[in-house]
Amino acid sequence: MKSGYRSAGLLIFGIVFLLSIKSCSSFMQSARKFGGNNHGACAKHNGVNCKAGADTDGSVICYDGYRDSGYSYSSVCN
């Protein structure tokens, strides 16, 4: 019977571990959407993607690919 309890305990631990990873991932996505390089420039487009560089007109590019922001890359991304 002890091995049955051990198996159940490991199963529960595994489930809790996976749920905590999922929660952490969701939190990080939310933090990226609503914090950091947002500045209103891409508030409705998942935030500013500074790694994408500047658009051809010098504006920022948003995480969802939106390129018609009125904010300049140089003023938002340091």
N, C-alpha and C positions, 0 to 999 in steps of 0.2 A: 504493500500500500504506500510506502514512503516514496517509491519512484513515481507513483501516480500523482502525488502532491508536488513533487519536484517538477514533473512535466507540466502540470497546470500552472505552477508558479513561473516557469520559464515562458510559457505561452502568454500569460498575463503581462510579464515584464516586456516581452517582445511587442505586444500590442501597445502598451503605454509608451514604449520607446519610439515606435513608428508614429504614433499620434503626436508626440512632442516634436519630432522632426517636422512633421507637416505644419504644426502650429508655428514653429519658428520660421519656416519658409514663408508662410502667409504673412507673418509679421514683417519680415524683411521686404516683401513686395509692397505692403501697405506703407512702410516707411519710405520706400523709394518713390511711391506715388504722391505722398502728401508732405514730404519733407525734403531736405537736401536742396538740390538744384531746381527748385520749383519757381519761386519768385513771381508767380502768376503767368509766366511766359508759356508754360505748357500745363497749366493746372488741370485742364480737361483732357490732356493727352498723355497721362502717365509720367509727367515730369520731363525735364530737359535731359537730353542725351549728349553730354559734353564730349564723350568719347567718339561720337560721330563726326565731330568737327563742325565747322560753320557751313551753312548753306551757301549757294552761289552768290546770294545777295548779302552775305555776312550775318544773317540771322541764325538763331538756334534751330536745332532739329530736335523734335520730341521723340520720346521712346516709341511711340506708335507710328513714327514716320511723318508726322505732320510737319510741314515746312513753311507755313505762312505766318509765323509768329512775328510780332512787331519788335521783339527784343533782340538786340545784337549779341552775337556770340561773345565778343570781347567784354561786354558789360556783365554777362551772367556767368560765364565759365572762366575761371582764373587760371 
